């Protein structure tokens, strides 16, 4: 069985929107302390409420723009 990992595209989204992580947190009403580990890849769990607010703040209708499940190459 292949090992999967969750990938969260916070850095790509803030770069695309030309905003800072702090600004995304402000717009989405999510604390920077919750966003920072997601952006750095140190945390793969994301609160569904945070996911919804990020999508609303960035006007995203497809969650695949924020998060995906991929094969974990490190465990292959």
C-alpha positions as CSV (number, residue, x, y, z in Angstrom):
1,X,0.0,0.0,0.0
2,X,1.3,3.4,-0.9
3,X,1.7,6.0,1.8
4,X,-0.2,9.2,1.2
5,X,0.4,12.7,2.5
6,X,-1.8,15.8,2.6
7,X,-0.4,18.8,0.8
8,X,-1.7,22.2,1.7
9,X,-1.0,25.0,-0.8
10,X,-0.9,28.0,1.6
11,X,2.4,29.4,0.3
12,X,1.3,29.1,-3.3
13,X,-2.0,30.8,-2.6
14,X,-0.5,33.8,-0.8
15,X,2.1,34.2,-3.5
16,X,-0.6,34.0,-6.2
17,X,-2.7,36.6,-4.3
18,X,0.4,38.7,-3.5
19,X,-0.4,38.8,0.2
20,X,1.5,37.8,3.3
21,X,0.6,34.9,5.6
22,X,-0.4,37.4,8.2
23,X,-2.8,39.1,5.8
24,X,-4.4,35.8,4.8
25,X,-4.9,35.1,8.5
26,X,-6.5,38.5,9.0
27,X,-8.8,38.1,5.9
28,X,-9.7,34.5,6.9
29,X,-9.9,35.2,10.6
30,X,-7.4,32.4,11.3
31,X,-4.6,32.9,13.7
32,X,-1.1,33.1,12.2
33,X,-0.1,30.4,14.8
34,X,-2.5,28.0,13.0
35,X,-1.5,29.0,9.4
36,X,2.3,29.0,9.9
37,X,2.7,25.3,10.5
38,X,0.5,24.5,7.5
39,X,2.5,26.8,5.3
40,X,5.8,25.3,6.4
41,X,4.6,21.7,5.9
42,X,5.2,20.9,9.6
43,X,1.5,20.2,10.1
44,X,-0.8,18.3,7.8
45,X,-4.0,18.6,9.9
46,X,-6.3,21.4,8.9
47,X,-9.4,22.5,10.8
48,X,-12.4,22.4,8.4
49,X,-13.6,25.8,9.7
50,X,-10.2,27.2,8.8
51,X,-10.4,25.6,5.4
52,X,-13.8,27.2,4.8
53,X,-12.7,30.6,5.9
54,X,-9.5,30.5,3.8
55,X,-11.7,29.5,0.8
56,X,-14.1,32.4,1.5
57,X,-11.3,34.9,2.0
58,X,-9.6,34.0,-1.3
59,X,-12.9,33.4,-3.2
60,X,-12.0,29.7,-3.9
61,X,-14.8,27.3,-4.8
62,X,-12.7,24.2,-5.4
63,X,-10.9,22.8,-2.3
64,X,-8.4,21.1,-4.6
65,X,-6.9,24.6,-5.0
66,X,-6.1,24.6,-1.2
67,X,-5.4,20.9,-0.4
68,X,-4.6,17.6,-2.1
69,X,-3.6,14.1,-1.2
70,X,-0.5,12.8,-2.9
71,X,1.9,9.9,-2.8
72,X,4.5,10.4,-0.1
73,X,7.8,10.1,-2.0
74,X,9.8,9.9,1.2
75,X,8.1,6.7,2.3
76,X,8.2,5.1,-1.1
